[in-house]
Amino acid sequence: MQKIMIAALATLLAGASAFGETAAPAPGAPLTAANQATSPAAAAKPAATPAAASTHPAAAKATAPASTPEQRSAAALALSHEPTFDEGTEQRIREAALSYSDIAVRGGWPTIPNDAKFAIGAAGPNDDLLRKRLIMTGDLADDKTTGAFDDAVAEAVRRFQARHGLAPTGTVTPRTLAALNVSVQKRIKQLEASLERIEHMNFSFGQRYVVVNIPATFAEAVEDDKVVRRYRVIVGKTEKPSPTLTAEITGVVLNPTWTVPASIAKTEISAHMRKDPTYLSRMHMEVLDARDNPIDPHSVDWSGTHAPNFTVRQQNGSFNALGAVKIDMPNSYSVYMHDTNQRNLFSDDYRFDSHGCSRVDNVRDLAAWLLSEEMPKWNRAAIDAAIATGAHQEVVLPKKVPVAWIYLTAWMTRDQTVQFRNDVYSQDEELLEATAEEAAFFNQAAGHPLTAHLAQ
């Protein structure tokens, strides 16, 4: 089992400084393994300029929210064509951990007072402190050490915000300040947890595949090692988290019906029926027995005290909770990707609002991409036309597409941009504690004659 040993890395990096330093790359320059190994100054630059700022400047500016699924998808794709998850992700996370460990050895970055205020052209007592903080993670050039908050610092703040999933406004908002003040030790733990997850994933990368990174609330369609589609997604609530999994997309369902999970039927549907006996009919839902025969809703015990011995199914239509498209991906969690009849939720920054499935913005576009390689007749216009008929239709993919739902709160893309997101499900600490307990067990087992074989 491979681990990041922070103490060992810190010792190694502290000793490496005796070998001399070279000039660190400017923001935006690639941070290669070579200059990390030869230059501690370069190793302290884990955040090269994000693609959002370097290749698509307009995408990093504060703009009015996109109003259509197509506009939102285009804006999301403009952030970068670099995949969150590919065959090199594990090694890049190791490199990022090494860089952040170097910062930890050097004392970490400064904490900015919570009441600090910054405005373009207005000098303040914490301006140099902010510059130092941004320089340490490569968001600001090394020679910008002093001066009032100016356009260069605002651009650096935008880079930082883009890397942390914040609106790239260039303004030091309370959320931005909170992210700036997260300690380097916590960032290292995020990288450790992400590495631990990646090490234990068994995913077959294909020429085409789909990834949902749950903490980032984005889905990526990857083709030939490049993100060709990126969509906002809504994933599970904190009390009903979306699972991590690997599966295969087998087909697309147009105008799907929705079979309500038993847990929702027992709690939410039952509660609605107790308050309003007309709820099912208003929501275009029917109650079915084990043979799919209709049952009179008034004959059902809606007390919610026992597991339901019936099925609740919602008819297809504009009112359906799955919207107009469902993407089939058989898995042990019975979750899938789908449309929604509440598309306004995609405009929210906080998109943890489902029961575990993943609602996909502009999912018709994703469906067209999935079908395009083997079934070109199913282009976007054909999908729209089929949906417009209102008829339920299941389209089977001749060639299955791999899909992974991952939980990475820290990762580094190929352009050397280190990304962080909030640990919304609080899974990082739990994983690291479990890993530490497991390591302690095997360390003890190695020293005992009766259990030494367990540590092999």
ZAMARGU-4260 file (C-alpha; in steps of 0.2 Angstrom, whole numbers, plus 5000, padded with zeros to 4 digits):
<rodrens>
0) 5000/5000/5000 | 5007/5016/4994 | 5006/5032/5006 | 5012/5050/5006 | 5024/5051/5021
5) 5023/5069/5025 | 5037/5069/5038 | 5049/5060/5027 | 5045/5072/5013 | 5047/5087/5024
10) 5064/5080/5029 | 5069/5077/5011 | 5064/5094/5005 | 5072/5103/5019 | 5089/5094/5015
15) 5086/5098/4996 | 5087/5117/4999 | 5106/5114/5002 | 5108/5110/4984 | 5105/5127/4978
20) 5090/5136/4970 | 5086/5142/4952 | 5074/5155/4946 | 5056/5149/4949 | 5045/5149/4933
25) 5033/5163/4931 | 5014/5161/4933 | 5008/5151/4919 | 5024/5142/4915 | 5023/5123/4917
30) 5029/5116/4933 | 5039/5100/4927 | 5045/5086/4937 | 5063/5091/4932 | 5062/5109/4939
35) 5053/5102/4955 | 5067/5090/4958 | 5081/5103/4955 | 5073/5119/4962 | 5065/5120/4979
40) 5059/5137/4974 | 5050/5130/4959 | 5043/5116/4970 | 5035/5129/4980 | 5025/5134/4965
45) 5011/5121/4965 | 4999/5132/4956 | 5003/5137/4938 | 4991/5149/4930 | 4975/5140/4928
50) 4968/5137/4910 | 4954/5148/4915 | 4965/5163/4916 | 4979/5158/4904 | 4969/5151/4889
55) 4952/5159/4891 | 4954/5176/4900 | 4936/5180/4897 | 4930/5165/4906 | 4940/5171/4922
60) 4931/5188/4922 | 4915/5191/4932 | 4901/5189/4920 | 4882/5188/4921 | 4876/5170/4924
65) 4873/5160/4908 | 4854/5158/4905 | 4853/5142/4895 | 4860/5125/4896 | 4871/5127/4881
70) 4878/5143/4887 | 4882/5136/4904 | 4890/5121/4896 | 4901/5132/4885 | 4906/5142/4900
75) 4910/5126/4909 | 4921/5119/4895 | 4930/5136/4893 | 4938/5133/4910 | 4950/5120/4903
80) 4951/5105/4892 | 4962/5096/4904 | 4953/5080/4912 | 4951/5080/4931 | 4954/5061/4930
85) 4965/5052/4918 | 4979/5039/4919 | 4992/5052/4925 | 4981/5059/4939 | 4989/5048/4953
90) 5007/5053/4949 | 5002/5072/4947 | 4994/5071/4964 | 5010/5065/4971 | 5019/5079/4963
95) 5007/5092/4970 | 5009/5084/4988 | 5028/5086/4986 | 5026/5104/4982 | 5014/5108/4996
100) 5025/5098/5008 | 5040/5110/5003 | 5029/5125/5007 | 5025/5116/5024 | 5044/5114/5027
105) 5046/5133/5024 | 5033/5137/5037 | 5018/5138/5027 | 5009/5153/5021 | 5003/5168/5031
110) 4986/5170/5038 | 4976/5185/5032 | 4966/5194/5046 | 4947/5190/5044 | 4943/5209/5044
115) 4955/5213/5030 | 4949/5224/5016 | 4955/5225/4998 | 4951/5237/4984 | 4959/5242/4968
120) 4971/5257/4970 | 4967/5258/4989 | 4982/5255/5000 | 4979/5244/5015 | 4989/5237/5030
125) 4987/5219/5023 | 4991/5221/5005 | 5009/5214/5006 | 5002/5200/5016 | 4990/5195/5002
130) 5004/5197/4989 | 5015/5185/4999 | 5001/5172/5001 | 4997/5172/4982 | 5016/5171/4978
135) 5018/5156/4988 | 5006/5146/4978 | 5011/5153/4961 | 4996/5163/4958 | 5006/5179/4958
140) 5023/5182/4951 | 5038/5182/4962 | 5043/5200/4959 | 5026/5207/4964 | 5030/5207/4983
145) 5024/5225/4988 | 5011/5238/4984 | 4993/5242/4985 | 4979/5230/4978 | 4981/5232/4959
150) 4975/5224/4943 | 4990/5211/4944 | 4984/5206/4962 | 4966/5205/4956 | 4971/5194/4942
155) 4980/5183/4954 | 4965/5182/4965 | 4955/5176/4950 | 4968/5163/4947 | 4966/5157/4965
160) 4947/5158/4964 | 4946/5147/4948 | 4957/5134/4957 | 4946/5133/4972 | 4929/5132/4963
165) 4925/5150/4967 | 4917/5163/4956 | 4932/5171/4948 | 4928/5189/4952 | 4945/5196/4957
170) 4937/5202/4973 | 4943/5195/4990 | 4926/5189/4996 | 4923/5181/5013 | 4923/5164/5005
175) 4939/5168/4995 | 4947/5174/5011 | 4942/5158/5020 | 4950/5148/5006 | 4966/5158/5007
180) 4967/5155/5025 | 4965/5136/5024 | 4982/5129/5031 | 4995/5120/5020 | 4993/5105/5032
185) 4975/5104/5028 | 4978/5105/5009 | 4991/5091/5011 | 4978/5080/5019 | 4966/5083/5005
190) 4980/5078/4993 | 4983/5063/5003 | 4965/5058/5004 | 4963/5060/4985 | 4979/5049/4982
195) 4972/5036/4993 | 4956/5035/4983 | 4964/5035/4966 | 4976/5021/4972 | 4962/5010/4975
200) 4951/5013/4959 | 4951/5001/4946 | 4945/5010/4931 | 4947/5006/4913 | 4951/5022/4903
205) 4944/5021/4886 | 4946/5032/4871 | 4930/5040/4877 | 4924/5040/4895 | 4914/5051/4907
210) 4919/5057/4924 | 4908/5065/4938 | 4919/5073/4951 | 4907/5075/4966 | 4915/5088/4976
215) 4917/5099/4961 | 4899/5096/4955 | 4905/5094/4936 | 4904/5080/4924 | 4917/5078/4910
220) 4915/5069/4893 | 4933/5064/4888 | 4938/5059/4871 | 4956/5056/4865 | 4963/5062/4882
225) 4954/5079/4881 | 4938/5086/4889 | 4926/5089/4874 | 4911/5092/4885 | 4909/5098/4903
230) 4893/5101/4912 | 4887/5107/4929 | 4879/5093/4939 | 4868/5092/4955 | 4874/5078/4966
235) 4868/5070/4983 | 4864/5080/4998 | 4876/5079/5013 | 4863/5067/5021 | 4861/5057/5005
240) 4878/5058/4997 | 4881/5052/4979 | 4892/5036/4979 | 4909/5034/4971 | 4908/5020/4958
245) 4914/5014/4941 | 4902/5007/4928 | 4898/5007/4910 | 4885/5018/4901 | 4874/5006/4892
250) 4860/5017/4884 | 4850/5033/4884 | 4831/5034/4889 | 4821/5047/4881 | 4805/5053/4890
255) 4808/5041/4904 | 4796/5036/4918 | 4803/5037/4936 | 4801/5022/4948 | 4802/5030/4965
260) 4815/5022/4976 | 4807/5012/4991 | 4816/5024/5003 | 4808/5039/4996 | 4791/5031/4994
265) 4791/5026/5012 | 4796/5043/5019 | 4793/5058/5007 | 4778/5051/4996 | 4770/5044/5012
270) 4771/5060/5021 | 4764/5069/5006 | 4749/5057/5005 | 4745/5059/5023 | 4743/5078/5021
275) 4735/5077/5004 | 4727/5062/4997 | 4727/5070/4979 | 4746/5071/4979 | 4749/5056/4968
280) 4736/5061/4955 | 4743/5079/4954 | 4761/5072/4952 | 4755/5060/4938 | 4760/5045/4949
285) 4753/5028/4950 | 4754/5014/4963 | 4758/4997/4956 | 4759/4979/4964 | 4773/4967/4961
290) 4766/4963/4943 | 4765/4981/4938 | 4746/4981/4941 | 4738/4997/4947 | 4733/4998/4965
295) 4720/5011/4972 | 4731/5023/4982 | 4717/5024/4995 | 4719/5006/4999 | 4738/5009/5004
300) 4744/5011/5022 | 4753/5028/5021 | 4758/5028/5039 | 4776/5026/5034 | 4780/5014/5048
305) 4784/4999/5037 | 4793/4996/5021 | 4781/4998/5006 | 4775/4983/4997 | 4771/4992/4982
310) 4780/5003/4968 | 4776/5021/4965 | 4780/5026/4947 | 4779/5043/4939 | 4773/5045/4921
315) 4784/5053/4908 | 4781/5071/4904 | 4787/5088/4908 | 4782/5086/4926 | 4793/5070/4928
320) 4807/5072/4941 | 4820/5064/4928 | 4816/5077/4915 | 4817/5071/4897 | 4833/5061/4897
325) 4840/5047/4908 | 4857/5039/4905 | 4857/5021/4910 | 4873/5015/4919 | 4869/4999/4929
330) 4878/4998/4946 | 4875/4991/4963 | 4869/5008/4970 | 4855/5010/4958 | 4860/5028/4953
335) 4861/5036/4936 | 4863/5052/4927 | 4847/5061/4921 | 4839/5077/4916 | 4828/5087/4929
340) 4812/5098/4928 | 4821/5110/4940 | 4834/5117/4929 | 4835/5133/4939 | 4846/5123/4952
345) 4860/5123/4940 | 4863/5141/4942 | 4867/5139/4960 | 4885/5138/4966 | 4880/5125/4979
350) 4874/5110/4969 | 4872/5096/4982 | 4853/5094/4982 | 4849/5076/4975 | 4845/5059/4983
355) 4861/5052/4976 | 4859/5052/4957 | 4867/5065/4946 | 4856/5078/4937 | 4866/5084/4922
360) 4864/5102/4915 | 4861/5101/4896 | 4860/5082/4897 | 4853/5081/4879 | 4870/5087/4873
365) 4879/5073/4883 | 4866/5060/4876 | 4870/5066/4858 | 4889/5064/4862 | 4887/5047/4869
370) 4877/5041/4854 | 4887/5050/4841 | 4901/5038/4838 | 4891/5022/4835 | 4874/5030/4830
375) 4877/5046/4821 | 4859/5047/4816 | 4855/5051/4835 | 4862/5069/4834 | 4855/5083/4845
380) 4841/5088/4833 | 4835/5070/4832 | 4835/5068/4851 | 4825/5085/4852 | 4813/5078/4839
385) 4811/5062/4848 | 4808/5070/4865 | 4795/5082/4857 | 4784/5067/4852 | 4782/5063/4871
390) 4785/5044/4867 | 4795/5034/4879 | 4810/5027/4869 | 4826/5017/4875 | 4841/5018/4864
395) 4855/5005/4868 | 4873/5010/4865 | 4881/4997/4853 | 4898/5001/4862 | 4897/5004/4881
400) 4906/5020/4888 | 4915/5019/4904 | 4910/5031/4918 | 4917/5035/4935 | 4910/5045/4949
405) 4925/5050/4960 | 4927/5060/4976 | 4943/5071/4973 | 4944/5087/4984 | 4962/5090/4978
410) 4970/5085/4961 | 4982/5092/4948 | 4979/5093/4929 | 4991/5091/4916 | 4994/5109/4914
415) 5001/5109/4932 | 4986/5118/4940 | 4982/5112/4957 | 4964/5112/4961 | 4955/5111/4978
420) 4936/5109/4983 | 4927/5108/4999 | 4925/5091/5007 | 4906/5093/5008 | 4903/5075/5013
425) 4917/5076/5026 | 4925/5060/5019 | 4943/5065/5018 | 4946/5065/5037 | 4937/5048/5039
430) 4947/5040/5026 | 4964/5046/5033 | 4959/5040/5050 | 4954/5023/5044 | 4970/5022/5034
435) 4981/5027/5049 | 4972/5013/5059 | 4975/5000/5046 | 4993/5005/5045 | 4995/5004/5064
440) 4987/4987/5064 | 4999/4980/5051 | 5014/4988/5059 | 5010/4979/5075 | 5006/4963/5065
445) 5023/4963/5057 | 5032/4962/5074 | 5022/4947/5081 | 5027/4930/5076 | 5009/4924/5074
450) 5003/4938/5063 | 5018/4943/5053 | 5011/4935/5038 | 4997/4948/5038 | 5009/4962/5034
455) 5017/4954/5019
</rodrens>
